[in-house]
Amino acid sequence: ASAEPAEAIPIIDIRSTACSVTVATLEDGIRVDVLAGLSKPYNEKELPGLLLYNEEGLRLFEQITYQPDYYLTGLEIDILSRHAHQIANSIPNGAILLELGAGALRKTALILDALETQEKNVTYFALDLDKPELLRTLVELNGRYTHVSLAGLWGTYNDGCTWLKQINDRPRIILWLGS
């Protein structure tokens, strides 16, 4: 199958700002977190991770995962390559898969490929904070599957968990594939 245009991939805005929280309230919360993190002792200062996960930050992190010194992703891909079919065996036909912090989808694709091989009709929702990056990564998989449907959720982990609670008519699987 040929890849569909990017517009064909649904991206659902589930951010709490889209529901009830105002942007000003969200910005105030981030400001408080930044000040609290920078007020910590010298070697304990931190910034909220939310600030790093924009399009540029996500692409930078993806580049880091390709570096030889960052061995975690390579090991995770190796493990998933060997066990993707076992993982897919445990996912029921008709399930909804929600991946928290989808990122580049390199590891996820191994599981989705196994589900496709098993001809399981599932819907995969990639959840991420940055809409352009979410769309970019989903487009790379678009047209690759017959049985696996792709969609994006634009929001935070909490937004994704709240959204998932509304789905009661299908099996629900949460993926968090780490680094």
C-alpha positions, -999 to 999 in steps of 0.1 A, spaced: 0 0 0 12 35 -7 17 60 20 -13 82 27 -8 120 29 0 132 64 -35 148 67 -50 112 67 -34 104 101 -57 116 128 -41 136 156 -64 142 185 -58 171 208 -63 157 243 -43 183 261 -60 195 294 -57 230 280 -81 219 253 -106 209 280 -106 231 310 -72 245 320 -63 279 306 -29 284 289 -21 310 315 -27 285 343 -5 259 325 23 286 320 21 296 357 25 259 367 56 256 345 70 288 359 65 275 394 82 242 385 112 260 369 117 283 399 115 254 423 140 234 402 164 262 400 161 270 437 175 236 446 211 232 458 240 235 433 242 198 422 205 191 424 191 219 401 166 206 375 141 218 349 108 201 342 111 175 314 81 192 297 105 220 285 127 196 267 101 178 247 94 202 219 103 194 183 139 203 186 144 185 219 128 153 206 150 153 175 181 159 196 172 131 219 166 108 189 201 117 176 216 109 210 200 74 209 220 66 178 253 73 195 274 43 205 278 56 240 241 55 245 237 18 245 203 16 261 182 20 229 203 -5 210 198 -31 237 161 -24 239 158 -28 201 177 -61 203 154 -75 230 123 -63 212 135 -78 179 138 -112 196 105 -110 216 81 -88 195 61 -119 184 57 -130 220 45 -96 230 21 -95 200 7 -129 210 -4 -113 243 -22 -85 227 -58 -94 218 -74 -87 184 -93 -55 185 -72 -39 212 -63 -2 216 -26 3 221 -16 36 238 21 44 239 31 70 264 58 93 250 59 76 216 91 94 203 107 81 171 87 48 170 118 27 162 110 2 190 73 4 186 75 -5 149 89 -39 159 57 -47 179 34 -32 153 51 -53 126 46 -84 147 9 -75 151 6 -70 114 22 -104 107 -3 -120 131 -31 -101 112 -44 -86 144 -67 -57 139 -56 -31 165 -55 6 168 -22 22 178 -23 56 194 10 74 197 9 100 226 34 128 226 38 165 236 49 179 203 23 178 175 47 183 145 71 156 158 41 133 164 29 137 129 64 133 114 70 100 131 36 86 123 39 95 87 70 73 85 48 43 94 18 54 74 8 30 46 29 2 61 0 -17 77 -32 -33 67 -44 -45 101 -28 -19 124 -45 15 123 -24 45 133 -35 77 152 -18 103 173 -28 118 207 -14 152 214 -10 157 252 7 146 284 9 112 301 -19 123 324 -40 135 295 -35 101 278 -45 82 309 -76 103 313 -85 98 276 -79 60 279 -104 57 308 -131 68 284 -125 37 262 -145 8 277 -156 -12 247 -122 -26 236 -92 -42 253 -67 -14 263 -29 -19 263 -5 8 276 30 8 261 59 26 277 91 15 259 114 37 278 145 55 267 
